[in-house]
Amino acid sequence: MAGAVKKTISLSTELAEEVERIASEEGKTLSAVIQEAIRAARRERLGEEFRRIQNYWSGKAKEKGIVTEKNLKKYLEK
């Protein structure tokens, strides 16, 4: 793991036990389980942001009457 930085974190007893159980079941280190959880949370946040942006621009397109690819082509040809 190039460029790894050690950090100390605090977990509730329940969460610590859960992480240890997952690590044991999956044959991973605690660090690997935590890293995977952080990556999953980041993907979820990015997905939510993408959907928010997509909804915004879809709304703008609908305001201009663009609801199909044919509508978009016509709009872009103007």
C-alpha positions as CSV (number, residue, x, y, z in Angstrom):
1,M,0.0,0.0,0.0
2,A,2.0,3.0,-1.3
3,G,1.6,6.2,0.6
4,A,-0.4,4.8,3.5
5,V,-1.0,7.1,6.4
6,K,-1.8,5.7,9.9
7,K,-4.7,7.3,11.6
8,T,-6.3,6.6,15.0
9,I,-10.1,6.4,15.0
10,S,-12.7,5.7,17.7
11,L,-15.5,3.3,17.2
12,S,-18.4,2.4,19.4
13,T,-18.0,-1.1,21.0
14,E,-20.8,-2.4,18.8
15,L,-19.3,-1.0,15.6
16,A,-15.8,-2.2,16.5
17,E,-17.2,-5.7,17.1
18,E,-19.0,-5.6,13.7
19,V,-15.9,-4.5,11.9
20,E,-13.9,-7.2,13.5
21,R,-16.5,-9.8,12.6
22,I,-16.6,-8.7,9.0
23,A,-12.8,-8.7,8.8
24,S,-12.7,-12.2,10.2
25,E,-15.5,-13.6,7.9
26,E,-14.0,-12.0,4.8
27,G,-10.3,-12.8,5.7
28,K,-9.4,-9.1,5.6
29,T,-7.6,-6.7,7.9
30,L,-9.5,-4.1,9.9
31,S,-8.0,-1.5,7.7
32,A,-9.2,-3.1,4.5
33,V,-12.8,-3.3,5.9
34,I,-12.7,0.4,6.9
35,Q,-11.2,1.4,3.6
36,E,-13.9,-0.5,1.7
37,A,-16.6,1.2,3.8
38,I,-15.2,4.6,3.1
39,R,-14.9,3.9,-0.6
40,A,-18.5,2.7,-0.7
41,A,-19.7,5.8,1.1
42,R,-17.8,8.0,-1.3
43,R,-19.4,6.2,-4.3
44,E,-22.8,6.7,-2.8
45,R,-22.2,10.4,-2.3
46,L,-20.9,10.8,-5.8
47,G,-23.9,8.8,-7.1
48,E,-26.3,11.1,-5.2
49,E,-24.5,14.2,-6.6
50,F,-24.7,12.8,-10.1
51,R,-28.5,12.2,-9.8
52,R,-29.0,15.7,-8.4
53,I,-27.1,17.2,-11.3
54,Q,-28.9,15.0,-13.8
55,N,-32.3,15.9,-12.4
56,Y,-31.4,19.6,-12.6
57,W,-30.4,19.5,-16.2
58,S,-33.3,17.2,-17.1
59,G,-35.6,19.8,-15.7
60,K,-33.9,22.6,-17.7
61,A,-34.3,20.5,-20.9
62,K,-38.0,19.8,-20.2
63,E,-38.5,23.6,-19.7
64,K,-37.3,24.0,-23.3
65,G,-39.4,21.2,-24.6
66,I,-36.5,18.8,-25.0
67,V,-37.8,15.4,-24.0
68,T,-36.5,13.1,-26.8
69,E,-33.3,12.9,-28.7
70,K,-35.2,14.2,-31.7
71,N,-36.1,17.3,-29.7
72,L,-32.5,17.7,-28.7
73,K,-31.3,17.5,-32.3
74,K,-33.8,20.1,-33.4
75,Y,-32.7,22.4,-30.5
76,L,-29.0,22.0,-31.3
77,E,-29.6,22.7,-35.0
78,K,-31.0,26.2,-34.3
